[in-house]
Amino acid sequence: MIQLTINGQPQQFEAPINVAQLIDHLALHGKRIAIERNGEIVPRSQFPQQMLVHGDQLEVVVAVGGG
């Protein structure tokens, strides 16, 4: 079991997951998002390779269009 903090809220997961799986879990697949992990931006190309570990601090920002 791992615990992550996502946008200031603790969340627990039964098994290790990567950033791409987290996006699916949060129902954000296909949306324009930026993810910061422990203070560093995760490039979109690295989402499948970036395994999250217990204690990671994540900020997920969803781009909102408009004018």
C-alpha positions as CSV (number, residue, x, y, z in Angstrom):
1,M,0.0,0.0,0.0
2,I,1.3,3.4,-0.9
3,Q,0.1,6.8,0.1
4,L,0.3,9.8,-2.2
5,T,-0.7,13.4,-1.6
6,I,-2.5,14.8,-4.6
7,N,-3.3,18.5,-4.6
8,G,-3.0,18.5,-0.8
9,Q,-5.3,15.5,-0.2
10,P,-3.9,12.1,0.9
11,Q,-4.9,9.1,-1.2
12,Q,-4.0,5.5,-0.8
13,F,-3.4,2.9,-3.4
14,E,-3.2,-0.9,-3.0
15,A,-0.3,-1.3,-5.5
16,P,2.4,0.8,-7.0
17,I,1.2,2.9,-10.0
18,N,2.8,5.1,-12.6
19,V,1.7,8.6,-13.6
20,A,-0.3,7.3,-16.6
21,Q,-2.3,5.0,-14.4
22,L,-2.9,7.8,-11.9
23,I,-4.3,9.9,-14.7
24,D,-6.7,7.1,-15.6
25,H,-7.6,6.6,-12.0
26,L,-8.5,10.4,-11.7
27,A,-10.5,10.2,-14.9
28,L,-8.3,12.8,-16.6
29,H,-7.3,10.8,-19.6
30,G,-7.5,12.9,-22.8
31,K,-7.5,16.2,-20.9
32,R,-4.8,18.9,-21.0
33,I,-3.0,18.5,-17.7
34,A,0.4,19.2,-16.1
35,I,1.7,17.1,-13.2
36,E,4.3,18.2,-10.7
37,R,5.9,15.5,-8.6
38,N,7.9,16.5,-5.5
39,G,8.4,20.0,-7.0
40,E,9.4,19.0,-10.5
41,I,7.3,18.9,-13.6
42,V,6.9,15.4,-15.1
43,P,7.1,15.5,-18.9
44,R,4.1,14.0,-20.7
45,S,6.5,11.6,-22.5
46,Q,7.6,10.2,-19.1
47,F,4.1,9.5,-17.7
48,P,4.2,5.7,-18.3
49,Q,7.8,5.4,-16.9
50,Q,7.4,7.5,-13.8
51,M,6.5,5.1,-11.0
52,L,5.0,6.8,-7.9
53,V,6.3,5.8,-4.5
54,H,5.0,6.1,-1.0
55,G,5.1,9.7,0.2
56,D,5.2,11.4,-3.2
57,Q,3.6,14.9,-3.3
58,L,1.7,15.6,-6.5
59,E,0.1,18.7,-7.9
60,V,-2.2,18.0,-10.9
61,V,-3.4,21.0,-12.9
62,V,-6.1,20.8,-15.5
63,A,-5.9,23.4,-18.3
64,V,-9.2,25.3,-18.7
65,G,-10.0,26.9,-22.0
66,G,-11.9,30.1,-22.3
67,G,-11.5,33.7,-23.0
